[in-house]
Amino acid sequence: MYEAKCSFLMREKMSQLTNDDKKVLKEHYRPIVHMRRQFEAGKLVLVFGTGLTQPLGIPGWNKLNDMIASDSRVLGCGMLGRPTAEKIHEFLDTAGKKRIRTQILGPGPEETFTTQKLYEHFKRKQSKKLVERHTPIFVDAKVYYEWKTIVRDQLYKRATKETAILGKHAYLRDFLPIIQNTPLTITFNLDDVIEATLYHTGPREGRGYETVTDIRVLPRRKSAVIYHPNGYIPRESMEENTQEIVLSESEFANRMAELSSGQYSSLLHTLSRNTCLFIGLSLRDGILKNLLKQSAMIAPGNYHYYVDYCDGRSKPRPCAEDYKSIRASNFDTYNLITLCMNDAQISLLGKMIRCGFEEPERMWTHDEFGHAAEAAGVADTDLSYYIVGAIGAGKSTCVSFLRSLTTFDEWFERRKSVLAKNWTKLSPEERKEADDWIAGQFKQKNLELLDKKCCISISDRCPLDPISFTDPKEWSEKAKSLLQKIDPERVKSGHVIFLWHDPALLALRAARTEKRDYDEESLKQLQDSMQKAYDMRGVTRVDCRFLSFYEVMKSVCRIIHMSDEYEPADIHARLEDIRKGEVVANDLFQS
């Protein structure tokens, strides 16, 4: 009865998938698989910009400057540095409309610099009225408070009412369960749209959220903590808990100077230790770009997701070649994986990440998600990668920097001391001890890998590795033994990333460890042996000889995140071929 009910619910959920939904799922299944796992682990951080709130009547920066300049308390339109209507009209009469308008208006001054000029203009006017009756410190405080009042008034002048936000917004509802169930959400906006939405969405504990403007302050809540790096201006002034907003040129300059210390160092730590999804943000922000670049250098294996908003009207989707160039540029420079999406697609992304589709309580299990992806034409949502290479190739170091994914270390238990010796010098008893222990370790790892559903898993070493540490005449027997001890029915398939190095460098690295018994010649033979064993489909070789570690990580991550198709190597079939004697390696280890 229970199974029948589950089957019915699954069919019902499948029927909710439109053709557009299936298209999005097929194009972005890897990011969705990754973010689902990170959400489940409490390691997903949503990061929002003004693109989230502009549809709700909250002005973007340029528009906010215009509104502040037009405020009767400021009257600073002359500070905007834009041509008069008469000048525009004069030029439009003498030449083509679009070309000349662009030339006259130009790119305009930086938004922060414009805000700075407006503030200085307002401050000068107000100071003249107050300076005779108050001290300079009091005047500055009074002027700044009145300035924030103006910013608040203009920020919410045309804003959607709190109770109507969810009904009007295209996708915010779909991200609320993520916000409510993750430790931290970051918004670079000054407004209270997220807080207001959480407050009016039950059930909740207290107000349902906690707002912080300094990430160094330990929050009281374990989830639904909203961090405003640029400050916070709520609709109700009594709700305000910050004295500083980052809106003008001088304030941004101060924050840029704090990038290596203070709360921006804490924000950098957050970026380098979590997977972030950026929505409604532009990559024009110098602070954000600096933080992303530093994060990419600190954690070269940690990648984030950036939604490039393309609604087909205000911003059309780029052509295929341009899209590839944009993705490659953001990937290489900022460790960003770019997702080109419109409102409906962002909405679907939120539903899929949070494991729910139509209602939060009707959750998608990993099996159900797998069926949905299969219906969309996705061959596999269980993406396994094996990092292999000779001793000293950097496998373990590489895997250690990929822990935002599901990783498996080289061994599950403390390694045997016998493994430090060169395998060619082991006695028969030592060889049996090593082989039995290694096979047992691969059996445990294989069981774990087969148990994982809908994830991107990275394994240090592959069950084919022991073949390379064997005399070619004994390959067939070793393959037979491995199959019997690991799993006679199924050894987990996965794409193999082969780290190829200069044997002289491998020997130098080995000399610094307990593996110093391996010299250059033995490591060359070992690497050649591995290449023979892995001469099959589903294997990508990374030539590391002339690459820095950062470049090696970039190459590995490009294979994992950016390759067009996931092509797993059939490890079980390869072991069977070796067992049958169909893989000949007699040309190896010749003196």
N, C-alpha and C positions, 0 to 999 in steps of 0.2 A: 504494500500500500504506500509506504514511505517512498520507495523507489519510483513508483508510478507518479506520485505527486511531484517529485524532483524532476522527472522527465517532462512532465507537463509544464512546469515553471520554466525549464530550460527552453522548450520549444516556444513558449510565450515570449521569452526574452529575445530569442533569435528573430522572431517575427517583427520586433521593434527596430531592427537594424535596417535602415534605408540603404539604397545603393550608394548614396553619398557617404554614409557612415562607413560602409565597407571599404570605400575608396580611401578614406582617411586612415582607417585601421591598417589597411595593407601598406600604405605609404610610410606610416609612422609606428609600426608595431614594435620596433626595437626600443625607441624612447619610452613608449607606453609600458612595455614589459619592465624596463629598468625603473621607471618612476613608481610603478605599482609596488615593486619590492622595497624601494626606498621609503615610500609612504608607510608600508607595513612595518618597517624597521624604525620609524620615527626619525628618518634622516633626510626627508624631503622638506625643502624650504621654498615657499612661494615668495617671489619678489615682484612687487607691482609698481607701475609708474602712472603717469597721467592718462595714458590710454585707457586705464580702467575706469576713471571717473568722468572723463569728458562727456560720454553719452548721458551722464546724469546732470548735466548743466554746470559742472565744476570746470572753470576755465583752465586751459593750458597756460603755459608761462607767458607767451606773447599776448594772448587775450587778456590775461590778468593784468599785465602791464598797461594795456590800453584802458582797462576799466579803472585802474588806480589813477592813471593820468587824468581821466575825465571826472574823477570824484571832485565835488565842490570844495572839499577840504584840502585838495592837492593842487588842482588846476595846473597840471604839468605836461600838457600835450606837446609843448615846445621841447620837452626833454626827450621825446621819442626819436627825434632826428629823421623824420620822414618828410617828403616833399608835400607842399600844399596842393589842394585840389586844382587851383589855377595852373600850377606848373605842369601837373599831369595832363590836364586838358590841352594845354598848349602843345605839348609833345605828341599827344595822341592825334591831334589834327594834322600833323605833318609827316607821320610815318605809321608803320604797321603797329596795331594795338598791342599784341602780345610781346613782341620783341622789345619795343621801347619801354613798356611798363616794367619789364624785368630790369632793363638797364637803369631806369630812374630809381626804382625801389631798392634794387640790389639785395644782398643777403640781409641787410639791416645789422644793427649792433648786436652784440651778444646779449642774451636775455638778462644775465646777471648784472652786466654793466648798466643796462637800461634801468633795472630796478634800483641799482645803487644811485644813479643820477636822480631818480624820482625821490628816493629817500632823502638825499642831501638837499634837494629843492624844498621838500616839505619841512625838514629839520630847520633850515635857515629861516623860513617864514615863521614857524612856531617859536623858535628861540628868541626872536625879536620881541615877542609878546610876553615871554616869561622871564627873560634874563634879568630884568630890573628888580623882580620880586623874589627870585629864588636863586639858590646856589647852582653852579654849573652841573654838579652831579644830579641834583634833583631835576633840572631842566632836561638832561639827557634821558633820565628814567621816564619822565612824563611824556616826552616826545616819542620815545620808543613804544610806550604803551598805546598812545594814540595811533601810531603807525600800524601796530598790530591790529587795532580795532578797525582801521580802514581796510587792511588786508582781509580780515575776517568778513567784513560786510560785503566786499566785492567777491570774495571766494564763494560765498553762499547766496549771492544775490539772485541767481536764477537756478539754484540747485533744486533737484527733486526732493520732495518731502521724505523724511526717514522711512515712513511706513509704506512708501510707494517704490522704494529702490528696487526690490526684488522683482516686482511686476514689470519694471521698465528695462532692467539690465538684461543683456543677452546671455550672459554666462556666469555672473557672480554666484547665483544660487548653486551652480554645479561645483564650485570650489569651496563653499562654506564647510562641508564635512571635512575637507582637508585642513582648512584653517582651524577648525574646532578640535582636530585630533593630532595636530603636529605641535612640537614645542615652540616654534617661532615662525612668524610671518613678517616679512619686511615690506614696507611701503615707503617710497621716496616722496610720497605726497604729503601735504600738510593737512589735508582734510580728514574727516572722521567717517567716511563712507563705510569702511569695513567695520568699525566699532558700532556704528548705528545699525548696520544690518545684523550683526551678531546680537545686539541688544534686543532687537525686535524679532528674533528667531528663537523659539523655544525648542526643547527645554534647555534651561541654563542654570548655572550655579552662580548666584549673585548677578552681576551685570553681564556675565558670560564671556568676559575677555579681560585682559590687562594690557594697558598701554605703557610702553617705555620709550624714552627718548635718549637714553644712555645705555648701551648694551652691556656696559660694565656692571650695571646694577643687577643683582641677582633677582630674577622675577619670583613672585610668590606662587604663581600658577605653573602647572606642568604642561599646559597646552593653551592654545588660543592667546598667545602673547604677541601683541602687535608692536613692532619696532619701527619708529619713525626717525631715520638718521638725520633728516633735514628739519626736525621739529614738528610740532603738532598744534594745530589751531582748530579746536572743536567748535561746533555751532554755538554751544553754550559756554560762555567765558568761564563760568564756575567749574567747568570740567577740565580746564587747562592745567597742565602740570609741568610746563616748561617755560622758561623765561627767554629762550633764544630760538629763533627760527633761522634757517639757512636759506636765504632768498637773494641776498645781494652779492655783489662782486667781492667785497671785503670779507664777508662771512664765508664764501666759498674758498677764497684764498687762505683764510685761517684753517679751514678743514683740509685743504690740500697740504698745508704745512704739517698737519697732524697725522698724515697717512702712516708714518712709521711709529707712531705712538698714540696713546689715548684710545678713545673708543673705536677709531677706525682700524686699529690693530686687532681689536676684538671682532669687528665685522669681517676683517680679512681671515681671521681664524675660523669664523663661521662658514665663510665661502669655501675654504680649503678643506673643511671636514664634513661637508654635506653636499647633497645634490640639489641645485637650485633650478627653479623654473621661472624665467623672467617673462612677464606679461605686461604689455602696455608701456614698455620702456624704449627709449632711443639710445643708441650707442654714441651719442654726441656728448654725453656727460663725462667730463674729464676725470672726475673722481671715480666713477664707476669703471671706466676703462682702465684706470691705474690699478684699482683693486683687483679687477679680473686678471690683468697681466701678472701682478704679483702672485695671485692665487695659482695661476698656471705654472709659474716657476717653482713655487713651494710644493705644490701637489700636481706634478705633471700627468698623473694618471686619472685625475678627478675632472670630470667634464660636466658642464651645465647645459641647460636647454633654454633657447631664446626664441620666443614667438615673434616672428616678423609679420606684423599685421598687414594682410593683403585682402581687402574686401572687394576688389574688382571694380570699385568706383573711384574713391579718393586715392587709392593706391592699387593699381592692377598687379596681378601676380607676374613676376618676371618670367621671361622665357627660360626654357630648360637649361641652356648654356649659362645664362646670367645667374640663375639660381645655384648652379653648381659652383660658380665662381664665388658667390656670396657665402655659401656654406663653407667652402674651402678656406676663404679668408678668415671668417670668424672662428673656424675650428683651429687653424694654425696659430692665430694671433692671441685669442682669448680663451681657448678651450671651451668654445661654445658650439653646440649642435643646433643649427637653425631650422626652425619649423615654420614654413610659410602657411598661414591659416587665416580664415575669416571668423566671424563671430560664431557661426554654427559649429565650425570645426573646433574652435577653442572650447565651446560648451561640451562637445563630445569628448575632448581630451580630459576635461575635469571629471566627467562621468566614468571614463575608463580607468583613470588613475585611482580614483577612490574606491574602485571595486564595486560601485553601484551604478545602475543605469537610469531607471526612471524615478525610483524613490530610494532614499538612503538606507531604509531598512531592508530593501530587497537587493542584497549584495551579490555581486558576481564572484563566485569562487574562481580559483585559478583554472580549474577544469572547464568551467563555463566560459571563461575568457578565451581559453584555448579553442573551444568549439566555435566561438564567435569569430576568432581570427581565421580559423579553418574555413568558415563560411565566406570570409572575405577574400580567400585565396592565399592566405599565408601558410606556407608549408610547415613551419615549425616555430613555436614560441618558446621552446626550451633550447637556448643557444649556449652550447658548451665550447670552450676554447682550451686547448692544451698548449702551455708554453714549454718548449723543449729546447735542448741544446747540450753541448758537451759540458764537462766540469769547468766552472769558471765563466760560463757564457752570460751570467747575470739573470738567470731564470727567477730565482727566489727574490732578488731585489725588485725585478720587474713586477712580479705578482704582488709584492708588499705595497706597491704604489697603486694597485688596482682594487683596493679594498672597498671602494664605493660600489663595486660589483660583488657578486657572491664568489668568494675565493676559497680555494683549498690549498693548504700548504703542501710541501713536498712529502712529508711524513706525518702521520697522526700521533705517533709516539716518539719517545727519545730514540735517536738513531743508535744502532749497534756500533761499537767501536771497530768492528771488522770492516765497516764500510769505508773507513779512512784509507785502507790499503789499496794499492793498485790491484784491480780484479785479476790481472794476469799472474799475480804472485800469490794468490790464495791457495791454501791447501784444500783437498777435497772436502774435509770436514768444515772448514771455514766457508767454502763456496756453498755448501748445502745450508749452513746456518744463515748466510746472507740471502740466498735465493728464497728460502722459506719465509723469512721475515719480510722481505720486499714484496713477495706475492701477497702476503697477508695484508700489508699496507694498501696495496692496490685494490684488494677485495673490499676493504672498508670504504675506500674512496669511490669505487664503482657503485657500491650500494647507495652512498650518499648522492651521487650524481643522478642515478636512476630515479631516486625519490624526489628530486627537485622538479617542480612544475613552474612554467612561465617565469624563467629567470635567465640572466646572463651569467654563466659560471666560468671561472678561470681556474685552471688546475696547473699547479707546478708539477711537471713531468706527466708522462703518458704511459699506459700499460705496455706500449711497444718499446719503451726505453730499455728494459732488461735484456732485450734481444741484442742490443748493441754492445752490452758488456759480456758477450759470449763468443767463443770461438765459432767462426762460420760453420764448421762441420757439425756443431751442436745446436744450430738455430732451430731445426725442426723439433728436436726434443724439448728445447726451452719453450717454444711456442705451445707445444702440447701441454707442458706442465703449467704454464701461465693460464691457459684456458680452463684447465681442470680446477685450479685453485682460485681463480678470480670469479669466473662465471662461465660454465660451458654453454649457456644459452645466449647471453647478451653481455658484451662489453660495450660500455657507453661510447657512442660516436661523438665526434667533435672536430671542429676546425683546428688544425695544428699550426702553431706559429713557431717556426724553427729559427732560433737565434744563431746565426753563423758568425764565427769570429776567427781572427788570426791565431793559429796554434801557439805562436810565441807569446802572445798576450794571455792566452788561456793558461799557459805554463807559469807565467809570472803571477797571475792571480792565485793559481793553485799553490804556489810556493809560500804564499802568505797565510795559508790555512792548513788544516789537518790533512788535506789532499796533496801535500807536497811530494808524495811518492810518484805522482804523474809528471812525466817530462814532456817536452814539446812533441817528440815523435809519437809517444803513446797517445797524446791528446789529439794529434792529427789523425791517427788511425781510428780513434774513437769517434771523432766527428765524421770521418768518411763512412764509418760503419752506420752511424745514425742516418746519414743521408741516403744510404742504400735502403735501410729499413723504412724510411719515410718517403720513398720514391713512389708517390701515389697521389690521387686526386684529393683535394681538401687540405692541402699543405701549402702554406706560404712561407718562403724563406726570407728572412730579414738579414741583409748583409750589414753587420754591425762594425766592420773593420775600420771605417772612417767616420763613424758617427759618435757624437757625444751621448751620454746617458739620456739627456733630455730629448735628443733626436731619435734615439732608439724607442723611448716611451711614446713619442709622437707617432712613429711608424706602427707600433703595436696597436695603439688606440685607434689609428685610422682604419686598420683591418677590422677591429671590433665594432666600431661605431659608424663607419662611413662606407664600407664596401657595399656594392649594389646587391649582392646576393650572399646569403649564408650557405656555404658549401661544407658540410661536415665530412670528415674522413671516416670511412667505415673501419674502425680499429679491429672489430671482431673478425671481419672478413679478411683483413690483412694478416692477422694471427693465424687464421685457418690456411691461408695461402702459404705462409711460412711453414706451418706444420706439415703441409702436403709436399713441401720441397719445391714449390713453384717460384720462390724467391731465392735466387742463387747468389751467394756472397763469397765464393771461393777465391775471388781475386783480392780480397782484403787480408791485411795482416801478413803480407808476404815480406820476408826479410831480404 
